[in-house]
Amino acid sequence: MKDTDIKRLLYTHLSCIFSVILSIFIPSFFLENFSILETHLTWLCICSVFVTTVNLVLYLVVKPNASSKRSSLSYKVTRLLKCCIYFLMSCFFFHVIFVLYGAPLIELVLETFLFAVILSTFTTVPCLCLLGPNIKAWLRVFSRNGLTSIWENSLQITTISSFVGTWLGAFPIPLDWERPWQVWPISCTLGATFGYVAGLVISPFWIYCNRKQLTYKNN
């Protein structure tokens, strides 16, 4: 494992963090009264677009899983369509999970779905960028001893931290503090965002500190 690879990973993650920061500050120059709390649904859409765009650009530039074989245009189009379908399936899947865990079934449907979209952005989009629409590869990465690179290692950490942040963000909702950020699903989306950013920060440093002990299948 080369230190240059870890540096590339770190710079990539810093760019992803920067995309979240941009989604908070840039819209305020164009939209009146824009804020994460007051216009939460608008921010969810903007943040999803920013993070997805940066992820796509970064993985096209960095190419952590670059293949030596040239792919045909039809293959690339089919792959893109599959990725879009997988993303939509992920959004609907998370939406159903949230409802099963107590989210309103009829009321606040848009809020719940956009929460599913932002969580899919933090978890499914990086998986699609790095692994493509390959369920077997996804299962391998999130299984024990199935990692083949530091990129997959960081993907595992950031995805899990996003889920943990979402779970922790649900704790304040039933409390009677009467704070504006306790309204569904604000605290959960903030928790998911903090978890995603925390994973982006932690994973490169964790990989660097444990680089001598880490072994991958292709090494």
N, CA, C and O of each residue as an XYZ file, in Angstrom:
876
protein
N       0.839     -1.190      0.000
C       0.000      0.000      0.000
C       0.883      1.253      0.000
O       1.697      1.434      0.906
N       0.729      2.111     -1.003
C       1.552      3.297     -1.134
C       0.897      4.492     -0.448
O      -0.325      4.634     -0.418
N       1.769      5.350      0.105
C       1.247      6.561      0.745
C       0.572      7.478     -0.265
O      -0.336      8.228      0.091
N       1.007      7.425     -1.523
C       0.388      8.267     -2.547
C      -1.076      7.873     -2.772
O      -1.919      8.731     -3.033
N      -1.372      6.580     -2.671
C      -2.758      6.128     -2.823
C      -3.633      6.664     -1.689
O      -4.783      7.046     -1.903
N      -3.070      6.686     -0.489
C      -3.816      7.205      0.660
C      -4.026      8.707      0.506
O      -5.080      9.226      0.874
N      -3.035      9.407     -0.031
C      -3.183     10.844     -0.262
C      -4.278     11.118     -1.291
O      -5.068     12.047     -1.125
N      -4.325     10.318     -2.343
C      -5.393     10.464     -3.342
C      -6.750     10.248     -2.699
O      -7.710     10.968     -2.978
N      -6.814      9.252     -1.840
C      -8.067      8.979     -1.133
C      -8.452     10.156     -0.250
O      -9.615     10.556     -0.210
N      -7.472     10.711      0.458
C      -7.729     11.849      1.341
C      -8.224     13.057      0.552
O      -9.194     13.700      0.954
N      -7.570     13.374     -0.565
C      -7.986     14.522     -1.369
C      -9.384     14.306     -1.957
O     -10.172     15.246     -2.055
N      -9.679     13.088     -2.338
C     -11.011     12.767     -2.845
C     -12.076     12.989     -1.779
O     -13.141     13.542     -2.055
N     -11.777     12.552     -0.556
C     -12.732     12.709      0.536
C     -12.891     14.171      0.927
O     -13.991     14.606      1.266
N     -11.816     14.923      0.883
C     -11.917     16.351      1.186
C     -12.807     17.062      0.166
O     -13.548     17.981      0.514
N     -12.730     16.635     -1.080
C     -13.592     17.217     -2.114
C     -15.058     16.899     -1.844
O     -15.932     17.741     -2.049
N     -15.322     15.667     -1.379
C     -16.700     15.290     -1.042
C     -17.218     16.110      0.135
O     -18.374     16.534      0.141
N     -16.366     16.330      1.126
C     -16.751     17.171      2.262
C     -17.028     18.591      1.795
O     -17.972     19.237      2.251
N     -16.195     19.064      0.883
C     -16.371     20.414      0.349
C     -17.701     20.548     -0.382
O     -18.316     21.614     -0.361
N     -18.149     19.474     -1.030
C     -19.436     19.521     -1.736
C     -20.591     19.703     -0.756
O     -21.561     20.396     -1.062
N     -20.490     19.082      0.425
C     -21.524     19.272      1.444
C     -21.519     20.706      1.943
O     -22.578     21.308      2.125
N     -20.330     21.258      2.165
C     -20.212     22.644      2.624
C     -20.771     23.613      1.585
O     -21.464     24.571      1.929
N     -20.466     23.361      0.316
C     -20.982     24.228     -0.747
C     -22.507     24.209     -0.797
O     -23.140     25.231     -1.063
N     -23.097     23.028     -0.537
C     -24.561     22.928     -0.574
C     -25.216     23.736      0.531
O     -26.409     24.032      0.460
N     -24.454     24.094      1.544
C     -24.991     24.889      2.647
C     -24.890     26.384      2.365
O     -25.800     27.144      2.697
N     -23.781     26.806      1.752
C     -23.510     28.236      1.624
C     -23.856     28.823      0.252
O     -24.354     29.947      0.182
N     -23.610     28.102     -0.825
C     -23.835     28.669     -2.156
C     -25.305     29.014     -2.415
O     -25.579     30.094     -2.937
N     -26.276     28.131     -2.068
C     -27.685     28.482     -2.352
C     -28.159     29.745     -1.648
O     -29.089     30.397     -2.123
N     -27.540     30.103     -0.526
C     -27.976     31.301      0.196
C     -27.738     32.575     -0.604
O     -28.354     33.604     -0.325
N     -26.843     32.517     -1.607
C     -26.607     33.693     -2.451
C     -27.696     33.853     -3.507
O     -27.848     34.936     -4.072
N     -28.448     32.803     -3.780
C     -29.444     32.839     -4.846
C     -30.871     32.678     -4.344
O     -31.816     33.084     -5.021
N     -31.036     32.092     -3.167
C     -32.376     31.853     -2.628
C     -32.585     32.657     -1.356
O     -31.736     32.643     -0.465
N     -33.690     33.346     -1.266
C     -33.977     34.141     -0.078
C     -34.371     33.239      1.094
O     -35.062     32.234      0.930
N     -33.909     33.635      2.274
C     -34.244     32.918      3.511
C     -33.870     31.436      3.464
O     -34.523     30.596      4.083
N     -32.807     31.133      2.717
C     -32.382     29.736      2.626
C     -31.619     29.338      3.881
O     -30.724     30.056      4.326
N     -31.976     28.189      4.450
C     -31.251     27.621      5.579
C     -31.576     26.136      5.661
O     -32.561     25.668      5.090
N     -30.743     25.412      6.372
C     -30.950     23.969      6.482
C     -32.255     23.659      7.195
O     -32.937     22.696      6.844
N     -32.612     24.461      8.192
C     -33.810     24.184      8.972
C     -35.067     24.753      8.314
O     -36.073     24.053      8.194
N     -35.018     26.018      7.889
C     -36.207     26.676      7.371
C     -36.617     26.150      5.994
O     -37.807     26.025      5.703
N     -35.658     25.851      5.174
C     -35.942     25.309      3.831
C     -35.263     23.951      3.707
O     -34.432     23.731      2.825
N     -35.628     23.062      4.595
C     -34.915     21.789      4.710
C     -35.056     20.922      3.455
O     -34.076     20.331      3.000
N     -36.249     20.843      2.901
C     -36.459     19.997      1.729
C     -35.660     20.510      0.533
O     -35.108     19.729     -0.242
N     -35.609     21.828      0.398
C     -34.811     22.418     -0.680
C     -33.347     22.079     -0.503
O     -32.656     21.748     -1.466
N     -32.870     22.163      0.747
C     -31.468     21.839      1.008
C     -31.180     20.366      0.727
O     -30.108     20.042      0.215
N     -32.111     19.469      1.049
C     -31.914     18.046      0.771
C     -31.692     17.811     -0.720
O     -30.805     17.052     -1.108
N     -32.500     18.462     -1.549
C     -32.356     18.312     -3.000
C     -31.014     18.862     -3.478
O     -30.318     18.230     -4.273
N     -30.662     20.052     -2.981
C     -29.415     20.691     -3.404
C     -28.209     19.874     -2.951
O     -27.275     19.661     -3.724
N     -28.229     19.420     -1.711
C     -27.120     18.635     -1.190
C     -26.957     17.335     -1.976
O     -25.837     16.919     -2.276
N     -28.068     16.704     -2.303
C     -28.011     15.466     -3.081
C     -27.379     15.695     -4.449
O     -26.562     14.895     -4.908
N     -27.765     16.798     -5.100
C     -27.206     17.114     -6.420
C     -25.716     17.410     -6.319
O     -24.934     16.921     -7.133
N     -25.314     18.206     -5.330
C     -23.910     18.574     -5.161
C     -23.049     17.341     -4.897
O     -22.027     17.136     -5.552
N     -23.466     16.528     -3.939
C     -22.666     15.362     -3.554
C     -22.592     14.354     -4.691
O     -21.532     13.783     -4.946
N     -23.712     14.129     -5.380
C     -23.710     13.190     -6.498
C     -22.801     13.665     -7.623
O     -22.034     12.880     -8.181
N     -22.888     14.942     -7.952
C     -22.057     15.496     -9.026
C     -20.581     15.372     -8.706
O     -19.794     14.949     -9.552
N     -20.201     15.736     -7.497
C     -18.791     15.658     -7.103
C     -18.311     14.217     -7.093
O     -17.191     13.940     -7.524
N     -19.128     13.299     -6.613
C     -18.750     11.882     -6.629
C     -18.505     11.383     -8.047
O     -17.521     10.692     -8.309
N     -19.407     11.737     -8.960
C     -19.259     11.298    -10.348
C     -17.985     11.859    -10.977
O     -17.225     11.139    -11.625
N     -17.770     13.148    -10.774
C     -16.585     13.788    -11.355
C     -15.308     13.191    -10.772
O     -14.363     12.907    -11.507
N     -15.279     13.002     -9.468
C     -14.079     12.483     -8.825
C     -13.739     11.077     -9.303
O     -12.580     10.780     -9.592
N     -14.740     10.218     -9.386
C     -14.455      8.844     -9.789
C     -14.145      8.736    -11.273
O     -13.479      7.789    -11.691
N     -14.612      9.681    -12.077
C     -14.210      9.717    -13.482
C     -12.762     10.188    -13.629
O     -12.042      9.749    -14.526
N     -12.353     11.079    -12.743
C     -10.985     11.612    -12.804
C      -9.990     10.676    -12.138
O      -8.950     10.354    -12.712
N     -10.311     10.240    -10.926
C      -9.384      9.408    -10.163
C      -9.335      7.982    -10.699
O      -8.262      7.381    -10.752
N     -10.479      7.435    -11.094
C     -10.590      6.082    -11.625
C      -9.906      5.053    -10.732
O      -8.920      4.441    -11.142
N     -10.414      4.855     -9.519
C      -9.791      3.894     -8.608
C      -9.856      2.458     -9.092
O      -9.016      1.639     -8.719
N     -10.854      2.139     -9.930
C     -10.997      0.794    -10.473
C     -10.900      0.821    -11.992
O     -11.716      0.218    -12.689
N      -9.898      1.523    -12.490
C      -9.763      1.662    -13.936
C      -9.511      0.313    -14.592
O      -8.697     -0.482    -14.122
N     -10.221      0.069    -15.683
C     -10.072     -1.195    -16.403
C      -9.241     -0.972    -17.653
O      -9.327      0.076    -18.293
N      -8.438     -1.965    -17.991
C      -7.591     -1.864    -19.179
C      -8.387     -2.117    -20.469
O      -7.929     -1.776    -21.560
N      -9.567     -2.708    -20.341
C     -10.389     -3.018    -21.500
C     -11.265     -1.816    -21.858
O     -11.817     -1.139    -20.991
N     -11.369     -1.581    -23.143
C     -12.223     -0.496    -23.608
C     -13.666     -0.993    -23.690
O     -13.939     -2.064    -24.231
N     -14.554     -0.217    -23.159
C     -15.960     -0.599    -23.159
C     -16.675      0.096    -24.304
O     -16.348      1.230    -24.654
N     -17.633     -0.576    -24.874
C     -18.399      0.004    -25.969
C     -19.375      1.039    -25.433
O     -19.658      1.090    -24.236
N     -19.884      1.866    -26.343
C     -20.834      2.901    -25.955
C     -22.118      2.282    -25.419
O     -22.694      2.779    -24.451
N     -22.563      1.210    -26.041
C     -23.788      0.554    -25.592
C     -23.639      0.005    -24.177
O     -24.579      0.044    -23.383
N     -22.440     -0.509    -23.868
C     -22.185     -1.016    -22.517
C     -22.240      0.110    -21.496
O     -22.804     -0.051    -20.414
N     -21.651      1.256    -21.844
C     -21.642      2.390    -20.931
C     -23.047      2.932    -20.713
O     -23.404      3.299    -19.593
N     -23.850      2.986    -21.782
C     -25.223      3.467    -21.648
C     -26.046      2.520    -20.789
O     -26.815      2.951    -19.931
N     -25.875      1.213    -21.031
C     -26.592      0.216    -20.232
C     -26.190      0.292    -18.766
O     -27.029      0.181    -17.871
N     -24.904      0.481    -18.535
C     -24.403      0.598    -17.163
C     -24.987      1.839    -16.467
O     -25.359      1.791    -15.294
N     -25.057      2.945    -17.213
C     -25.616      4.174    -16.653
C     -27.092      3.997    -16.306
O     -27.537      4.426    -15.241
N     -27.843      3.373    -17.191
C     -29.265      3.138    -16.928
C     -29.456      2.231    -15.719
O     -30.353      2.457    -14.907
N     -28.618      1.208    -15.598
C     -28.703      0.318    -14.446
C     -28.407      1.069    -13.154
O     -29.061      0.852    -12.133
N     -27.421      1.949    -13.208
C     -27.076      2.738    -12.017
C     -28.244      3.630    -11.599
O     -28.536      3.763    -10.411
N     -28.909      4.241    -12.581
C     -30.073      5.088    -12.266
C     -31.191      4.264    -11.646
O     -31.836      4.698    -10.691
N     -31.418      3.076    -12.192
C     -32.462      2.201    -11.658
C     -32.112      1.761    -10.243
O     -32.975      1.742     -9.365
N     -30.847      1.407    -10.018
C     -30.403      0.989     -8.685
C     -30.580      2.119     -7.677
O     -30.977      1.891     -6.534
N     -30.280      3.343     -8.115
C     -30.428      4.478     -7.204
C     -31.889      4.683     -6.830
O     -32.202      4.897     -5.659
N     -32.787      4.619     -7.808
C     -34.210      4.774     -7.521
C     -34.721      3.649     -6.628
O     -35.511      3.880     -5.713
N     -34.265      2.436     -6.900
C     -34.652      1.304     -6.060
C     -34.176      1.505     -4.625
O     -34.878      1.172     -3.670
N     -32.971      2.056     -4.490
C     -32.433      2.331     -3.159
C     -33.283      3.359     -2.428
O     -33.546      3.217     -1.234
N     -33.714      4.400     -3.147
C     -34.556      5.437     -2.534
C     -35.871      4.849     -2.035
O     -36.288      5.123     -0.910
N     -36.521      4.049     -2.863
C     -37.793      3.444     -2.467
C     -37.596      2.431     -1.337
O     -38.441      2.309     -0.451
N     -36.483      1.711     -1.374
C     -36.193      0.738     -0.321
C     -36.027      1.433      1.027
O     -36.609      1.007      2.025
N     -35.231      2.502      1.055
C     -35.040      3.244      2.298
C     -36.351      3.868      2.768
O     -36.634      3.913      3.965
N     -37.142      4.347      1.817
C     -38.438      4.944      2.176
C     -39.303      3.916      2.905
O     -39.909      4.229      3.930
N     -39.361      2.711      2.386
C     -40.151      1.650      3.024
C     -39.593      1.317      4.402
O     -40.350      1.117      5.352
N     -38.273      1.257      4.507
C     -37.646      0.956      5.803
C     -38.004      2.026      6.824
O     -38.307      1.707      7.973
N     -37.973      3.290      6.420
C     -38.298      4.379      7.354
C     -39.742      4.270      7.833
O     -40.029      4.487      9.010
N     -40.642      3.937      6.924
C     -42.045      3.786      7.300
C     -42.210      2.622      8.276
O     -42.957      2.720      9.249
N     -41.510      1.527      8.009
C     -41.597      0.370      8.903
C     -41.043      0.685     10.292
O     -41.456      0.092     11.289
N     -40.100      1.629     10.339
C     -39.518      2.007     11.626
C     -40.250      3.168     12.290
O     -39.780      3.692     13.300
N     -41.395      3.581     11.741
C     -42.216      4.559     12.442
C     -42.440      5.878     11.749
O     -43.134      6.737     12.292
N     -41.874      6.078     10.556
C     -42.133      7.326      9.828
C     -43.596      7.372      9.392
O     -44.190      6.321      9.152
N     -44.192      8.563      9.284
C     -45.599      8.672      8.873
C     -45.843      8.014      7.517
O     -45.085      8.222      6.569
N     -46.895      7.229      7.438
C     -47.203      6.508      6.192
C     -47.820      7.428      5.148
O     -47.430      7.389      3.982
N     -48.779      8.255      5.556
C     -49.490      9.127      4.617
C     -48.961     10.551      4.692
O     -48.647     11.159      3.669
N     -48.863     11.080      5.907
C     -48.364     12.440      6.079
C     -46.849     12.483      5.869
O     -46.148     11.494      6.084
N     -46.373     13.630      5.453
C     -44.933     13.881      5.289
C     -44.278     12.867      4.354
O     -43.137     12.460      4.571
N     -45.006     12.463      3.315
C     -44.458     11.489      2.359
C     -43.258     12.078      1.619
O     -42.243     11.407      1.433
N     -43.384     13.336      1.198
C     -42.286     13.977      0.480
C     -41.061     14.085      1.358
O     -39.946     13.838      0.897
N     -41.246     14.452      2.621
C     -40.127     14.564      3.551
C     -39.417     13.225      3.725
O     -38.188     13.153      3.720
N     -40.204     12.173      3.877
C     -39.623     10.845      4.065
C     -38.868     10.405      2.814
O     -37.775      9.847      2.911
N     -39.449     10.655      1.638
C     -38.786     10.218      0.403
C     -37.497     10.991      0.161
O     -36.495     10.408     -0.255
N     -37.509     12.309      0.420
C     -36.285     13.076      0.226
C     -35.208     12.683      1.234
O     -34.015     12.756      0.940
N     -35.634     12.270      2.416
C     -34.677     11.718      3.374
C     -34.063     10.444      2.809
O     -32.860     10.219      2.944
N     -34.887      9.609      2.176
C     -34.383      8.398      1.535
C     -33.419      8.737      0.396
O     -32.438      8.028      0.173
N     -33.706      9.826     -0.323
C     -32.841     10.249     -1.421
C     -31.470     10.672     -0.898
O     -30.446     10.282     -1.458
N     -31.446     11.476      0.182
C     -30.152     11.951      0.690
C     -29.350     10.811      1.282
O     -28.126     10.795      1.154
N     -30.010      9.847      1.932
C     -29.274      8.702      2.470
C     -28.745      7.831      1.331
O     -27.640      7.296      1.425
N     -29.516      7.684      0.266
C     -29.037      6.957     -0.909
C     -27.853      7.674     -1.548
O     -26.936      7.037     -2.068
N     -27.881      8.999     -1.505
C     -26.767      9.782     -2.042
C     -25.487      9.518     -1.270
O     -24.411      9.411     -1.859
N     -25.600      9.413      0.035
C     -24.423      9.188      0.878
C     -23.924      7.742      0.829
O     -22.753      7.488      1.111
N     -24.780      6.809      0.483
C     -24.414      5.386      0.554
C     -24.414      4.706     -0.813
O     -23.413      4.105     -1.204
N     -25.520      4.795     -1.537
C     -25.643      4.066     -2.801
C     -24.810      4.682     -3.919
O     -24.189      3.962     -4.700
N     -24.795      6.010     -3.998
C     -24.049      6.680     -5.077
C     -22.564      6.323     -5.045
O     -22.021      5.965     -6.090
N     -21.870      6.403     -3.889
C     -20.467      5.983     -3.886
C     -20.282      4.520     -4.270
O     -19.306      4.170     -4.934
N     -21.213      3.663     -3.858
C     -21.126      2.251     -4.242
C     -21.251      2.085     -5.752
O     -20.524      1.298     -6.359
N     -22.178      2.829     -6.357
C     -22.361      2.753     -7.799
C     -21.146      3.301     -8.542
O     -20.743      2.757     -9.571
N     -20.569      4.370     -8.024
C     -19.386      4.956     -8.670
C     -18.196      4.010     -8.614
O     -17.469      3.859     -9.596
N     -18.000      3.379     -7.474
C     -16.821      2.545     -7.287
C     -17.014      1.118     -7.790
O     -16.115      0.549     -8.408
N     -18.183      0.541     -7.527
C     -18.412     -0.873     -7.821
C     -19.331     -1.106     -9.007
O     -19.366     -2.203     -9.565
N     -20.079     -0.074     -9.396
C     -21.039     -0.245    -10.468
C     -22.279     -0.979     -9.988
O     -22.395     -1.290     -8.803
N     -23.208     -1.260    -10.899
C     -24.435     -1.979    -10.528
C     -24.189     -3.479    -10.406
O     -24.754     -4.282    -11.149
N     -23.345     -3.831     -9.462
C     -22.942     -5.227     -9.265
C     -23.228     -5.624     -7.818
O     -22.441     -5.325     -6.920
N     -24.343     -6.291     -7.600
C     -24.752     -6.651     -6.250
C     -23.740     -7.584     -5.596
O     -23.486     -7.481     -4.395
N     -23.161     -8.492     -6.375
C     -22.174     -9.418     -5.805
C     -20.973     -8.661     -5.261
O     -20.448     -9.011     -4.204
N     -20.533     -7.626     -5.971
C     -19.410     -6.814     -5.498
C     -19.795     -6.060     -4.233
O     -18.978     -5.915     -3.323
N     -21.027     -5.581     -4.170
C     -21.490     -4.881     -2.967
C     -21.475     -5.816     -1.767
O     -21.003     -5.452     -0.690
N     -21.996     -7.024     -1.960
C     -22.020     -7.996     -0.864
C     -20.603     -8.373     -0.449
O     -20.334     -8.571      0.736
N     -19.700     -8.473     -1.416
C     -18.301     -8.799     -1.091
C     -17.662     -7.702     -0.252
O     -16.983     -7.988      0.734
N     -17.877     -6.437     -0.641
C     -17.255     -5.313      0.070
C     -17.748     -5.231      1.507
O     -16.976     -4.922      2.415
N     -19.035     -5.507      1.715
C     -19.599     -5.368      3.054
C     -19.632     -6.690      3.825
O     -20.316     -6.813      4.841
N     -18.883     -7.674      3.325
C     -18.714     -8.915      4.060
C     -17.344     -8.922      4.728
O     -16.505     -8.065      4.449
N     -17.127     -9.870      5.592
C     -15.862     -9.935      6.313
C     -14.745    -10.406      5.385
O     -14.889    -11.404      4.680
N     -13.640     -9.681      5.395
C     -12.455    -10.024      4.596
C     -12.739    -10.058      3.101
O     -12.146    -10.852      2.371
N     -13.655     -9.189      2.639
C     -13.962     -9.170      1.217
C     -13.389     -7.981      0.477
O     -13.663     -7.799     -0.709
N     -12.593     -7.162      1.163
C     -12.068     -5.930      0.572
C     -10.866     -6.226     -0.315
O     -10.085     -7.137     -0.038
N     -10.725     -5.442     -1.388
C      -9.601     -5.616     -2.310
C      -8.759     -4.354     -2.473
O      -7.743     -4.385     -3.168
N      -9.160     -3.239     -1.846
C      -8.404     -1.984     -1.990
C      -8.777     -1.034     -0.866
O      -9.752     -1.243     -0.144
N      -7.974      0.019     -0.736
C      -8.273      1.028      0.285
C      -9.541      1.790     -0.066
O     -10.217      2.310      0.823
N      -9.877      1.863     -1.366
C     -11.091      2.552     -1.780
C     -12.324      1.815     -1.279
O     -13.285      2.434     -0.824
N     -12.292      0.502     -1.364
C     -13.402     -0.284     -0.842
C     -13.451     -0.229      0.673
O     -14.528     -0.251      1.269
N     -12.282     -0.159      1.295
C     -12.230     -0.033      2.751
C     -12.876      1.270      3.204
O     -13.668      1.285      4.146
N     -12.534      2.355      2.534
C     -13.112      3.657      2.892
C     -14.604      3.693      2.578
O     -15.380      4.316      3.303
N     -15.009      3.019      1.487
C     -16.428      2.948      1.147
C     -17.209      2.244      2.247
O     -18.309      2.663      2.607
N     -16.644      1.192      2.766
C     -17.286      0.452      3.859
C     -17.447      1.333      5.095
O     -18.503      1.337      5.729
N     -16.396      2.078      5.432
C     -16.429      2.916      6.632
C     -17.433      4.058      6.489
O     -18.231      4.302      7.394
N     -17.396      4.759      5.354
C     -18.288      5.910      5.170
C     -19.758      5.481      5.089
O     -20.638      6.180      5.592
N     -20.018      4.353      4.469
C     -21.398      3.867      4.375
C     -21.946      3.505      5.749
O     -23.061      3.884      6.106
N     -21.148      2.766      6.514
C     -21.588      2.368      7.852
C     -21.766      3.587      8.746
O     -22.725      3.656      9.515
N     -20.850      4.550      8.653
C     -20.957      5.750      9.495
C     -22.181      6.581      9.117
O     -22.762      7.240      9.979
N     -22.585      6.563      7.844
C     -23.804      7.265      7.431
C     -25.033      6.630      8.058
O     -25.934      7.330      8.520
N     -25.070      5.309      8.074
C     -26.191      4.602      8.702
C     -26.217      4.834     10.215
O     -27.280      5.033     10.802
N     -25.045      4.806     10.832
C     -24.970      5.039     12.277
C     -25.419      6.452     12.610
O     -26.141      6.662     13.585
N     -24.993      7.430     11.802
C     -25.419      8.812     12.015
C     -26.920      8.970     11.877
O     -27.546      9.712     12.635
N     -27.504      8.268     10.902
C     -28.962      8.299     10.733
C     -29.664      7.731     11.957
O     -30.643      8.299     12.440
N     -29.166      6.626     12.446
C     -29.755      5.968     13.616
C     -29.664      6.862     14.850
O     -30.632      6.993     15.599
N     -28.500      7.473     15.059
C     -28.335      8.365     16.212
C     -29.199      9.616     16.072
O     -29.681     10.159     17.066
N     -29.390     10.069     14.836
C     -30.203     11.266     14.616
C     -31.669     11.082     14.952
O     -32.393     12.062     15.128
N     -32.116      9.833     15.043
C     -33.529      9.576     15.360
C     -33.821      9.683     16.850
O     -34.984      9.808     17.236
N     -32.811      9.639     17.686
C     -33.027      9.642     19.138
C     -33.700     10.915     19.652
O     -34.566     10.811     20.520
N     -33.350     12.118     19.163
C     -33.976     13.322     19.735
C     -35.438     13.527     19.339
O     -36.129     14.326     19.971
N     -35.929     12.829     18.311
C     -37.272     13.106     17.795
C     -38.364     12.930     18.849
O     -39.218     13.809     18.967
N     -38.384     11.832     19.628
C     -39.483     11.666     20.592
C     -39.353     12.512     21.856
O     -40.283     12.554     22.661
N     -38.218     13.186     22.046
C     -38.028     13.993     23.249
C     -38.856     15.280     23.164
O     -39.045     15.826     22.077
N     -39.340     15.755     24.292
C     -40.230     16.927     24.312
C     -39.451     18.230     24.514
O     -39.797     19.049     25.365
N     -38.405     18.403     23.723
C     -37.618     19.630     23.815
C     -38.236     20.759     23.001
O     -37.934     21.930     23.233
N     -39.098     20.415     22.050
C     -39.773     21.380     21.178
C     -38.778     22.265     20.430
O     -38.937     23.484     20.357
N     -37.763     21.631     19.884
C     -36.783     22.334     19.057
C     -37.165     22.172     17.584
O     -37.703     21.133     17.202
N     -36.896     23.178     16.755
C     -37.298     23.091     15.340
C     -36.600     21.963     14.591
O     -37.152     21.428     13.630
N     -35.393     21.595     15.017
C     -34.672     20.539     14.315
C     -35.127     19.135     14.712
O     -34.605     18.146     14.200
N     -36.104     19.046     15.627
C     -36.651     17.743     15.993
C     -37.785     17.304     15.073
O     -38.253     16.169     15.168
N     -38.229     18.184     14.190
C     -39.299     17.843     13.256
C     -38.789     16.807     12.262
O     -37.681     16.938     11.741
N     -39.582     15.792     12.001
C     -39.194     14.751     11.040
C     -39.025     15.350      9.643
O     -39.867     16.133      9.203
N     -37.929     14.984      8.932
C     -36.835     14.099      9.340
C     -35.530     14.859      9.568
O     -34.450     14.328      9.310
N     -35.626     16.115     10.054
C     -34.460     16.990     10.088
C     -33.311     16.389     10.895
O     -32.177     16.341     10.417
N     -33.594     15.931     12.108
C     -32.506     15.412     12.941
C     -31.870     14.175     12.320
O     -30.669     13.951     12.469
N     -32.673     13.369     11.624
C     -32.127     12.170     10.981
C     -31.240     12.533      9.786
O     -30.187     11.929      9.583
N     -31.675     13.523      8.997
C     -30.853     13.923      7.863
C     -29.561     14.595      8.318
O     -28.507     14.410      7.709
N     -29.654     15.377      9.397
C     -28.438     15.974      9.945
C     -27.511     14.895     10.481
O     -26.295     14.969     10.305
N     -28.090     13.887     11.139
C     -27.283     12.784     11.636
C     -26.616     12.023     10.508
O     -25.444     11.660     10.611
N     -27.356     11.776      9.423
C     -26.779     11.089      8.269
C     -25.658     11.907      7.645
O     -24.631     11.362      7.241
N     -25.861     13.226      7.567
C     -24.839     14.102      6.987
C     -23.580     14.127      7.844
O     -22.468     14.013      7.327
N     -23.755     14.276      9.152
C     -22.597     14.259     10.044
C     -21.894     12.900      9.999
O     -20.665     12.828     10.028
N     -22.679     11.829      9.928
C     -22.083     10.502      9.837
C     -21.294     10.325      8.557
O     -20.205      9.750      8.564
N     -21.845     10.821      7.451
C     -21.150     10.738      6.161
C     -19.839     11.517      6.192
O     -18.794     11.014      5.778
N     -19.910     12.746      6.687
C     -18.697     13.576      6.769
C     -17.679     12.955      7.730
O     -16.480     12.951      7.451
N     -18.156     12.433      8.855
C     -17.254     11.793      9.815
C     -16.549     10.600      9.180
O     -15.353     10.394      9.385
N     -17.301      9.812      8.405
C     -16.688      8.676      7.721
C     -15.635      9.108      6.715
O     -14.596      8.462      6.576
N     -15.910     10.211      6.009
C     -14.939     10.733      5.046
C     -13.663     11.203      5.728
O     -12.573     11.078      5.170
N     -13.798     11.739      6.926
C     -12.625     12.222      7.669
C     -11.866     11.065      8.308
O     -10.637     11.011      8.259
N     -12.602     10.155      8.899
C     -11.981      9.075      9.686
C     -11.284      8.045      8.808
O     -10.172      7.618      9.117
N     -11.934      7.639      7.706
C     -11.423      6.491      6.952
C      -9.996      6.661      6.415
O      -9.211      5.721      6.543
N      -9.608      7.807      5.816
C      -8.216      7.906      5.347
C      -7.204      7.821      6.484
O      -6.151      7.200      6.336
N      -7.519      8.446      7.624
C      -6.589      8.410      8.746
C      -6.541      7.024      9.390
O      -5.484      6.578      9.838
N      -7.681      6.352      9.434
C      -7.705      4.998      9.978
C      -6.906      4.056      9.088
O      -6.156      3.216      9.586
N      -7.063      4.192      7.774
C      -6.309      3.362      6.835
C      -4.823      3.657      6.935
O      -4.002      2.741      6.882
N      -4.467      4.940      7.082
C      -3.048      5.303      7.191
C      -2.426      4.732      8.470
O      -1.311      4.211      8.445
N      -3.150      4.834      9.579
C      -2.619      4.342     10.851
C      -2.513      2.821     10.879
O      -1.685      2.272     11.606
N      -3.341      2.138     10.096
C      -3.352      0.674     10.102
C      -2.830      0.081      8.788
O      -3.085     -1.084      8.482
N      -2.101      0.888      8.020
C      -1.675      0.450      6.692
C      -0.763     -0.776      6.722
O      -0.759     -1.568      5.779
N       0.005     -0.937      7.792
C       0.913     -2.085      7.886
C       0.178     -3.369      8.209
O       0.637     -4.457      7.862
N      -0.967     -3.247      8.874
C      -1.737     -4.437      9.250
C      -2.773     -4.811      8.198
O      -3.237     -5.951      8.173
N      -3.150     -3.864      7.320
C      -4.208     -4.129      6.358
C      -3.686     -4.994      5.220
O      -2.616     -4.735      4.670
N      -4.443     -6.010      4.875
C      -4.140     -6.855      3.742
C      -5.406     -6.983      2.905
O      -6.518     -7.054      3.428
N      -5.204     -7.010      1.593
C      -6.331     -7.106      0.672
C      -6.161     -8.310     -0.231
O      -5.054     -8.826     -0.388
N      -7.241     -8.752     -0.816
C      -7.232     -9.980     -1.603
C      -6.319     -9.916     -2.819
O      -5.740    -10.924     -3.225
N      -6.191     -8.705     -3.407
C      -5.378     -8.591     -4.596
C      -3.917     -8.306     -4.295
O      -3.109     -8.147     -5.210
N      -3.565     -8.238     -2.969
C      -2.175     -7.972     -2.606
C      -1.405     -9.272     -2.440
O      -0.213     -9.248     -2.133
